[in-house]
Amino acid sequence: MDLKINKYRDFLADIKQRIKDAQYSAMKAVNKEQIQLYWNIGKSIVEKQNELGWGKSVVEKVSEDLQNEFVGQAGWSTRNLWLMKQFYENYYKNEIMQPLVAEIAWTDNRENENLKLLDINL
């Protein structure tokens, strides 16, 4: 009887580990997509400001429109959009870092104290 109980415990432990491994893999994939999104939004802001001379008011308007479109989703404040811009500016010139940025967990990708505030739940 003890053998059956031990086999069951091993079986259950294996299933639990598979679940945890899958959850971790999913979290990493979501994190990578979020970081890529932040990068692209920051890049778009920089490009439009340079190309069209857009200033602070456009970022404020984009924030307002995003908050109206994605009601109930945190992360689209003017401050967060500026932090996305800063995130892009911190890394875009560093060719070695660019491909690595998305591989680093967002919580580890906070070189600047202000970037700690940019935790977006999509």
Sequence and secondary structure as in RCSB ss.txt:
>XXXX:A:sequence
MDLKINKYRDFLADIKQRIKDAQYSAMKAVNKEQIQLYWNIGKSIVEKQNELGWGKSVVEKVSEDLQNEFVGQAG
WSTRNLWLMKQFYENYYKNEIMQPLVAEIAWTDNRENENLKLLDINL
>XXXX:A:secstr
 HHHHHHHHHHHHHHHHHHHHHHHHHHHHHHHHHHHHHHHHHHHHHHHHHHH   HHHHHHHHHHHHHHSTT   
 SHHHHHHHHHHHHHHTT TTTHHHHTTS GGG   SGGGGG     
